[in-house]
Amino acid sequence: DRGACHVIAFEPAPEAVLKLQHRFGSASVDASRVTIIPAALLDISGSVLFSADDSSPTNRIADGNQTGSDAVNTVEVKVLRADAALGAFGIAAPNVVKIDVEGFELEVLRGFGGLLSSPELRSVFVEVHFSLLHERGLDSAPTEIDALLIGHGFNVEWLDLSHACAMRPNI
């Protein structure tokens, strides 16, 4: 509704995929503008366990720290590297990327590989989950995220305590 020509949604949570398909499926007026890929992005390809509780706002890759319903509601999901996924699906390099992956931000960005250098990629927005990174022993991940993006030519600005915006200069 805000002018995006085409949206590619990588979504591993089964219930969320169903909701996206209902909203943007073939019967929708937006079907030609939205592609839903039922997979997570990481720096590997294969499959992982995923905590998928439709009542939880924080579905995420199961890393062994889940308890209660998160530990019970795990499903196996497909994971892809962004660089490989775009090639496999015949998708052009994106202009804008938004990442909200509950503590796996660094791995997702690493999976973009050379796409991070693509001049077509103008902006990357990342929601960084400091407490989840800390639980995983990755306290240095926010600094590594900054360095990775800066190393690929982005200017990085923290919009608030958990949201980074990386923009190519002169945009």
N, C-alpha and C positions, 0 to 999 in steps of 0.2 A: 504493500500500500504506500510505501515511502519512496518508490522509484527504483528499487532493485530490479535489474533485468532478469537475473536468474539466481536462485538461491539453491545451494547444495547443502543439505542437512545430513550430517553423519550422526546417527543416533543409535546407540546400542540397546537402550532399555525397551524391551518388547511392548510394554503398555504405551510408552511414548511414541513408538513407531506406529502403533495402531491409531493413535490420536492424530498424528501427522498425516497418515494415509487417509483418514476420514476427512480431515480438513483440506488436504491438498491433493487427494487422489484423482483418478481419471475423470470423475464426474464434476470436479471443481473447476471453476473458471480460472483458477490459478495453476492448474495442473501443468501447463506448459512452462511455467516459470519456476517451479519447485521440483527438485529431484531429491528423493529421500533414499539414503543409503543406510540400511540397517547394519551398521558396524561402528566400532569405536576407532579412533585414530590413536596411534602410538608410534614408537620408533622401531616396531617389529611388525611382521605380518603373521597371522596364525589365529589362535583363539585363546581367550582367557576366561576366568570366572568373573562374573559381574553381579554385584549386589543390586537387585532390581525389585524394590518394594514400591509399588505405585503410590502408597500413602506417604512415602518419604520424599523430602525435597532434595535429598543428596544421594541419588543412585550413583554408584561408582564401581570401578574395578576392584574386585576383592583382593586385598593384599594380606589377608591373614589377621587383620586387626578388627574385623567385624565381630559384633556380639549381638545377641538377641535376634530380632527379626532380620537384621541385615545378614547374619550368618546363615539363617534358614533360607532366605529368598535369593539364592544365587542361581544363576543360569550361565551357560556357556555362550559367549558371544564372539563374533568374528572381529578381529582387529587388523587394521591396515596401516601402512605408512602412507601419509598424505601424498608423497611424490609418486609412489607406485599406484595408489588408488586413482589419482587423476588420470594417469596414463591408461590404466586398465579400463576405466569408464569413458575414456575419450573426452575428458573435461579439460578445458583450457585453464591456465594458471588463474587463480582468483585475483580480484582487485582488493577485496577486503576479507579478512578472516577474524572471526570471533571465537575465542576459546574459553569454555567453562567446563572443566573436566575434573573437578573435585580432587585436586592434589596430584594430577599427572600432567601438569602444564608443560614442564620441561621435556618430558618424553614425547609429547605431541609435537612440540616445536622441533625437536630433533628429527622427527619423522618427516618433516617438510623438506629436509635435505636442501638441494639446490634450488627448490622453489622459493626459498627465502631470499634468494638473490634475483629472482625474476623481476624485471622492471614493471611488469603488470601488477605485481603485488604492492599496493600503495600503503595499506594500513593493516595493522594487526592489533586487535584488542584482546587482552588476556585478563581474566579474573583469576587472581592468585589466591589459593587457599593455604595461608601460612600454617594454620594449625594442623591441617592434613599433611602438609609437607613435613612439618615437625614430627608428627607421628611416624612418618616413614623414614626419619633420620636424614631428611633432605633440607636442612636449614639454609644451605647455601644456594638452593634452587632459584630464589628470586634474583640473586646476583648473577647466576649463570644465565637466566632468562634475559636479563638486561644485556649481558655481554654477547650472547648469541645474536640478539636482534641488532645491537649496535655494530657487531662484526659483519652483518649483512646490509649495512647502510641505512639503518633506521635511526631516527631520533626517538628516544624513549622518554615519555613523561608519565609520572604516576598521577592519575586523576584523583585518587583518594587512597586509603590504606590498603585496598585490595585490587585495584583496577589499573593496569598499565595500558598505555596507548602508544604504539610504535607507528611512526609516520615517516615516509620517505621525505627528504627535504624538498622544498619547492612545490608542495602540493597544496 
